[in-house]
Amino acid sequence: MLKGHKTVSLYKYIFILLTAVVTGLSVSGCQSSKQETVAGADKKMTASYAGEEKEETPVDLENSTPIKVEPKKNVSFFSSADDEVIKEIKIGSPQALRRAVLKFKKAQIDFSESEITLYNIAQAFMTMAYPSEKPLENVPQVKKTNNYIGMLNSAKSGIYEYNPEAKEFFDYVIPCLVLCTSTVKTDYYDSAERALNAALSKNSDSVLCNYLLGKLYVKKGEYAKAISCFDKATETNAIVFEILFEKANCLIKLKKYDQVSAILDKLVIQFPSDVKILKLYATTAFLMNDYQKAEQYASLVLQQNPSDLEFILFRAKIFVETAEYLKASALLDVYSKTYPDKNEYLLLRARIQKEWNKNLNAAVATIEHALTLYPSDIDVILYAAELASETGAKINGKNGGELAAVILAEDSSNQKALRVSAQSYFKEENYSQAYAMSKRMMGLPYVPQEGILLHIKICLAAKYNEEAWKYAVSVYEKNNTDPLAIQTYIDVMRKTGRTAAASRMINNLLSSNPSASMKSYLLYERSFLQGTENAQLADLRSSLIANPRNSEALFRMYQIYYNRKDYKKAQYYLKQVVSLNPNNEKYIKLNAEIEALVK
């Protein structure tokens, strides 16, 4: 028993000794190799365990060197994707999107979730923003829905889903794809504008962002801003149908038709059969008074779809402008079977009744019917005002000036209303008021030729001869083959004392075998330059042979015979004038006077 006890004590002693050595090393570090014994080894010792509480020794940090800790980075969902792929998708043009998918250099089976999402974002950009382009191929199927896929699905459904905590390019742009849908909501416009500008602050060269911002400005009616965005969205040597088409429509709104034609010339070469381009080209040509080109493109539209009622009506409109009333009437008959009370149809029908059928009562009845159906329609009110102004008739109890005033009360710079108002005052021989209204019209950014020609007439009547001459020269130089421009130029030359030049031009034109209506006009103008009354009458008779309905020549014949006191002959010619202008109060009054003289 004693022997065993001594053995246990020995082992216990060795354990305590080893513990002391280890403890000493951990506290004081490595000791000199000369130290062979551990001080205090013969004293009683206790072990310390991790679970026991220890008294902490305070640490002095005043002179310590701080350790630099890197902030935790916000890792992007697309951080594992190819930077070049992301860059091209952010540019977002059709060309860039195709370049992007070509940079995916591995099989679809190896695509990560972020790569599948990027591919689907690229496809959504292509199909929603550029529907005329061929969709991307081999688009991988989404295996797991995430925020980006959710935003894409919302945009496709016409829902604007914006994350107020958005920080990345795609967070800003994807919800704005809703601009490419047919949603009628407008409450997201301000938010979308902020989002797109935020995206452009990160990627100013993004074609897609600039295009979407341009579309937003179109929806807001800010066409100049939209054009600026579309210009920024136009890549060098790249023709993107949607971008150029949107820009062309904005230019039409701003009446910059020459610039529209330049764009359409490019588009029609690349997309020769696209109905949208053909329709826009036809419309632009019509607005530029190029009726031959308008008819050309309208025919191409109807070749593709002969039952397109919109363009059946449009073609009728062209024929009315070119005085091909029989063709116009046939097309209107087709259109009226479906839409007999459409405002545009009623306007064209009234014009044919007035200009071709010479049935003023029918024209007035048609336009009054249109006013009943469309009391607030600007075009209907304007044509009613124009009809009343030209003929002297009252429509719904109002003359032309009063009807035009209805429009001007709401829109003081309405060009057509100003023109009709000026014309109404001109008919009443109130030349000072006519000039004031016409001058306002001429101060507008765009005035069509018919407005300028009216202003020239008013200037002559108000004795502003040099102003009339300036505008006549301008119109003639721009279009020296247009009959109205030629006639106005000759008329102003004669009335401003440039008689020798007028006579030379008239004789040159007469020798070139002009049309019957032009010949009649030229002979009428030359009658004023003849030295004797008999020579004047000879030219006027020749003028009426060429065009028996030349109201001006008939009235001049009346004047000459009236001055000769040959009242019967004067009455003969004046009656024809009245029959051509049955509502002109001036002619009616003169006719009553001459009837009293003849009796």
Secondary structure, DSSP 4 states (H G I P E B T S, - for coil): -HHHHHHHHHHHHHHHHHHHHHHHHHHH-SPPTT--S-TTTTS------TTS--PPPP---TTPPPPP-PPPP---TTTTS-HHHHHHHHH--HHHHHHHHHT--S-GGG--HHHHHHHHHHHHIIIII-TTSPPPSSPPPPSS--HHHHHHHHHHTT-----TT--SHHHHHGGGGGGGS-----TTHHHHHHHHHHHHHH-TT-HHHHHHHHHHHHHTT-HHHHHHHHHHT--TT---HHHHHHHHHHHHHTT-HHHHHHHHHHHHHHSTT-HHHHHHHHHHHHHTT-HHHHHHHHHHHHHH-TT-HHHHHHHHHHHHHTT-HHHHHHHHHHHHTT-TT-HHHHHHHHHHHHHTS--HHHHHHHHHHHHHH-TT-HHHHHHHHHHHHHH---BTTB-HHHHHHHHHHH-TT-HHHHHHHHHHHHHTT-HHHHHHHHHHHHTSS---HHHHHHHHHHHHHTT-HHHHHHHHHHHHHH-TT-HHHHHHHHHHHHHTT-HHHHHHHHHHHHTT---HHHHHHHHHHHHTT-SSHHHHHHHHHHHHHH-TT-HHHHHHHHHHHHHTT-HHHHHHHHHHHHHHSTT-HHHHHHHHHHHHHH-
